[in-house]
Amino acid sequence: MDNKRNIAIIPIRLGSRRLPKKNIRQFFGKPIFLYTLEYAQQSGLFETIMVSTESEKVADLCKKNGYPVPFQRPKDLSTDDAQLVQVVEHVLDESHKRGKEFDNLCLLWATAPMRTDMDIRAAYDMLDNDTDAVVGVTDFDLPVFCALKENEAGFMEPLFQEYQKLPSNCQPRTVVDNSAMCWVKVSAFQRYKSWLPPKLKGYWMPRQRSVDVDTIEDWYILEFWYKKLGFDSDQKLIEC
């Protein structure tokens, strides 16, 4: 571990509407969020690994598995309207009250069990002096420049007219945040009040390891790829 002070922040609330309690749902024998905690610890990069939760149940599960939760998230930061920026600010503020300051923070999403300690370290290596943040990204499922929008008359029209007619090799490369992780310099976060500040790099991950769980269908897809890629046999496969 280098001499930088790093904190991992893992947001876990139980109020998911489309897939209730997805963050603690059993995944191949244990609550899914524990995979993220274990990979954070295995990375060897963090002075503090902090689960941000309003739930006593989550806090108890953390403690039973060796991850203390020194403070919990207020109820008003656990609603559908609460912003992730507010959650991060709460963790940093409470840490400051306890005499802990950090150079970098790493947001780690609880339903990304195929983002490994190797990914966390590789993304961290990209956080150089000229970079404010590094976010996990992947390719869109379909070419983004083929997108259509519905106009006021109810007809479809191209969303990106200037690019749609170009050959695909002439179109800009596009990626999407894959909801796996984001490294951010604390100074940049505080300056811009964003976990996606201006000097942002993308750490690319294959789509198969970038399943974003919102629905039960997403969960089934995640289970499929987790087994298909060999993670269920304790392998850490990075390339698909």
C-alpha positions as CSV (number, residue, x, y, z in Angstrom):
1,M,0.0,0.0,0.0
2,D,1.3,3.5,-0.8
3,N,1.4,6.4,1.6
4,K,-1.9,7.8,0.3
5,R,-4.9,7.7,2.7
6,N,-7.7,5.9,0.9
7,I,-11.2,5.1,2.0
8,A,-13.6,2.6,0.4
9,I,-17.3,3.7,0.6
10,I,-19.9,1.0,0.0
11,P,-23.4,2.4,-0.1
12,I,-26.0,-0.2,1.1
13,R,-29.6,0.7,1.8
14,L,-32.5,-1.7,1.9
15,G,-35.1,0.4,0.2
16,S,-34.7,-0.8,-3.4
17,R,-38.2,-0.9,-5.0
18,R,-37.7,-3.0,-8.1
19,L,-35.7,-5.7,-6.4
20,P,-36.3,-5.4,-2.6
21,K,-33.2,-5.9,-0.4
22,K,-31.0,-6.6,-3.4
23,N,-27.9,-5.5,-1.6
24,I,-28.1,-8.3,1.0
25,R,-29.7,-10.9,-1.2
26,Q,-28.0,-14.3,-1.0
27,F,-25.6,-14.8,-3.9
28,F,-23.9,-18.2,-4.1
29,G,-24.0,-18.8,-0.4
30,K,-23.6,-15.3,1.2
31,P,-25.0,-11.8,1.0
32,I,-23.9,-10.3,-2.2
33,F,-22.4,-7.1,-0.7
34,L,-19.8,-9.2,1.2
35,Y,-18.0,-9.9,-2.1
36,T,-17.3,-6.2,-2.5
37,L,-16.1,-5.9,1.1
38,E,-13.7,-8.9,0.6
39,Y,-12.3,-7.6,-2.6
40,A,-11.8,-4.1,-1.1
41,Q,-9.8,-5.7,1.8
42,Q,-7.9,-8.0,-0.6
43,S,-6.8,-5.0,-2.7
44,G,-4.6,-3.8,0.2
45,L,-5.3,-0.1,-0.7
46,F,-7.6,1.1,2.0
47,E,-7.0,2.6,5.4
48,T,-10.7,2.4,6.0
49,I,-13.5,0.3,4.5
50,M,-16.8,1.9,5.3
51,V,-20.3,0.6,4.6
52,S,-22.8,3.4,4.5
53,T,-26.1,2.1,5.7
54,E,-29.2,3.0,7.6
55,S,-29.9,-0.7,8.4
56,E,-29.1,-2.4,11.7
57,K,-29.3,-5.7,9.9
58,V,-26.6,-4.7,7.4
59,A,-24.5,-3.3,10.2
60,D,-24.8,-6.5,12.2
61,L,-23.9,-8.6,9.1
62,C,-20.8,-6.4,8.6
63,K,-19.7,-6.8,12.2
64,K,-20.2,-10.5,12.2
65,N,-17.9,-10.8,9.2
66,G,-15.2,-8.6,10.7
67,Y,-16.1,-5.2,9.2
68,P,-17.0,-2.6,11.8
69,V,-19.6,0.1,11.1
70,P,-18.6,3.0,13.4
71,F,-21.6,5.1,12.4
72,Q,-24.8,4.7,10.3
73,R,-26.4,6.7,7.7
74,P,-29.3,9.0,8.7
75,K,-32.8,7.9,7.6
76,D,-33.2,11.1,5.4
77,L,-30.2,9.9,3.4
78,S,-31.7,6.5,2.7
79,T,-34.7,7.6,0.7
80,D,-35.2,7.3,-3.1
81,D,-34.6,11.1,-3.3
82,A,-31.3,11.1,-1.4
83,Q,-28.3,11.8,-3.6
84,L,-25.1,9.8,-3.6
85,V,-23.1,13.0,-3.2
86,Q,-24.9,13.6,0.1
87,V,-24.1,10.0,1.2
88,V,-20.4,10.5,0.5
89,E,-20.3,13.9,2.2
90,H,-21.9,12.3,5.3
91,V,-19.2,9.6,5.4
92,L,-16.4,12.2,5.0
93,D,-17.9,14.5,7.6
94,E,-18.3,11.8,10.2
95,S,-14.8,10.5,9.5
96,H,-13.5,14.0,10.0
97,K,-15.2,14.3,13.4
98,R,-13.4,11.1,14.4
99,G,-10.0,12.5,13.3
100,K,-9.7,10.7,10.0
101,E,-8.9,12.5,6.7
102,F,-8.4,10.9,3.3
103,D,-6.7,11.7,0.0
104,N,-8.8,9.5,-2.2
105,L,-12.2,7.7,-1.9
106,C,-13.4,4.7,-3.9
107,L,-17.1,4.2,-4.3
108,L,-17.8,0.4,-4.6
109,W,-21.3,-0.7,-5.6
110,A,-22.6,-3.7,-3.5
111,T,-24.1,-5.6,-6.4
112,A,-20.9,-5.9,-8.5
113,P,-19.4,-9.2,-7.3
114,M,-17.3,-9.5,-10.5
115,R,-15.4,-6.3,-10.0
116,T,-12.3,-7.8,-8.2
117,D,-9.4,-6.5,-6.2
118,M,-7.4,-6.6,-9.4
119,D,-9.8,-4.1,-11.0
120,I,-9.7,-1.9,-7.9
121,R,-5.9,-1.8,-8.0
122,A,-5.7,-1.3,-11.8
123,A,-8.2,1.6,-11.7
124,Y,-6.3,3.1,-8.8
125,D,-3.1,3.0,-10.8
126,M,-4.8,5.3,-13.4
127,L,-5.5,8.0,-10.8
128,D,-2.4,10.0,-11.6
129,N,-1.5,13.6,-10.8
130,D,-3.4,14.9,-13.8
131,T,-6.6,12.9,-13.1
132,D,-9.5,13.7,-10.7
133,A,-11.3,10.4,-10.9
134,V,-11.4,7.0,-12.6
135,V,-14.8,5.4,-13.1
136,G,-15.6,1.8,-14.2
137,V,-17.1,1.8,-17.7
138,T,-18.3,-0.7,-20.3
139,D,-19.8,-0.7,-23.8
140,F,-23.4,0.0,-24.5
141,D,-25.5,-3.1,-25.2
142,L,-26.5,-1.5,-28.6
143,P,-24.7,1.2,-30.7
144,V,-25.7,4.4,-28.9
145,F,-25.7,6.5,-32.2
146,C,-28.6,4.3,-33.4
147,A,-30.8,5.8,-30.7
148,L,-34.2,7.2,-31.8
149,K,-36.4,9.7,-29.9
150,E,-40.1,10.4,-30.1
151,N,-40.9,13.9,-31.3
152,E,-44.0,16.0,-30.4
153,A,-46.0,14.5,-33.3
154,G,-45.3,11.0,-32.0
155,F,-42.9,10.0,-34.8
156,M,-39.4,8.6,-34.3
157,E,-36.3,10.6,-35.3
158,P,-32.6,10.1,-34.8
159,L,-31.3,11.4,-31.5
160,F,-27.7,11.8,-32.9
161,Q,-28.4,13.0,-36.4
162,E,-24.8,14.2,-37.0
163,Y,-23.3,10.8,-36.2
164,Q,-25.9,8.3,-37.4
165,K,-25.0,8.5,-41.1
166,L,-21.2,8.1,-40.4
167,P,-19.6,4.6,-40.7
168,S,-19.2,3.0,-37.3
169,N,-15.4,3.3,-37.5
170,C,-15.8,7.1,-37.8
171,Q,-18.1,7.5,-34.8
172,P,-16.6,8.5,-31.4
173,R,-16.2,5.7,-29.0
174,T,-18.8,5.7,-26.3
175,V,-19.0,3.9,-23.0
176,V,-21.3,4.0,-20.0
177,D,-20.7,4.0,-16.2
178,N,-21.1,0.3,-15.3
179,S,-22.0,0.9,-11.6
180,A,-19.0,-1.1,-10.3
181,M,-16.6,1.5,-8.9
182,C,-15.3,5.0,-9.0
183,W,-12.0,6.3,-7.6
184,V,-12.2,10.0,-6.8
185,K,-9.6,12.4,-5.2
186,V,-11.3,13.9,-2.1
187,S,-10.1,17.4,-3.1
188,A,-11.8,17.1,-6.5
189,F,-15.0,15.7,-4.9
190,Q,-15.2,18.6,-2.4
191,R,-14.5,21.1,-5.1
192,Y,-17.0,20.0,-7.7
193,K,-19.5,18.3,-5.3
194,S,-19.5,15.4,-7.7
195,W,-18.1,11.9,-7.9
196,L,-17.7,12.4,-11.6
197,P,-15.5,15.5,-11.7
198,P,-14.1,17.0,-15.0
199,K,-10.7,15.2,-15.3
200,L,-12.3,11.8,-15.5
201,K,-10.8,8.6,-16.9
202,G,-12.6,5.4,-17.7
203,Y,-11.5,2.0,-16.5
204,W,-13.0,-0.4,-19.0
205,M,-14.6,-3.7,-18.0
206,P,-16.3,-6.3,-20.2
207,R,-20.1,-6.1,-20.4
208,Q,-20.3,-9.7,-19.0
209,R,-18.7,-8.4,-15.7
210,S,-20.7,-5.2,-15.7
211,V,-24.2,-6.3,-15.0
212,D,-26.1,-3.5,-13.2
213,V,-28.7,-5.1,-11.0
214,D,-32.0,-3.3,-10.8
215,T,-34.5,-6.1,-11.5
216,I,-34.9,-9.8,-11.0
217,E,-34.0,-10.3,-14.6
218,D,-30.7,-8.5,-14.1
219,W,-30.1,-10.8,-11.1
220,Y,-30.5,-13.9,-13.2
221,I,-28.1,-12.5,-15.8
222,L,-25.6,-11.8,-13.1
223,E,-25.9,-15.4,-11.8
224,F,-25.4,-16.7,-15.3
225,W,-22.2,-14.8,-16.0
226,Y,-20.8,-15.4,-12.5
227,K,-21.0,-19.1,-13.2
228,K,-20.1,-18.9,-16.8
229,L,-16.9,-17.0,-16.1
230,G,-15.9,-19.4,-13.3
231,F,-16.2,-17.1,-10.3
232,D,-18.3,-19.7,-8.5
233,S,-15.2,-21.9,-8.5
234,D,-13.1,-19.1,-6.8
235,Q,-11.4,-18.1,-10.1
236,K,-10.9,-14.4,-10.8
237,L,-11.3,-14.2,-14.5
238,I,-10.7,-10.7,-15.9
239,E,-11.0,-11.2,-19.7
240,C,-14.1,-12.7,-21.3
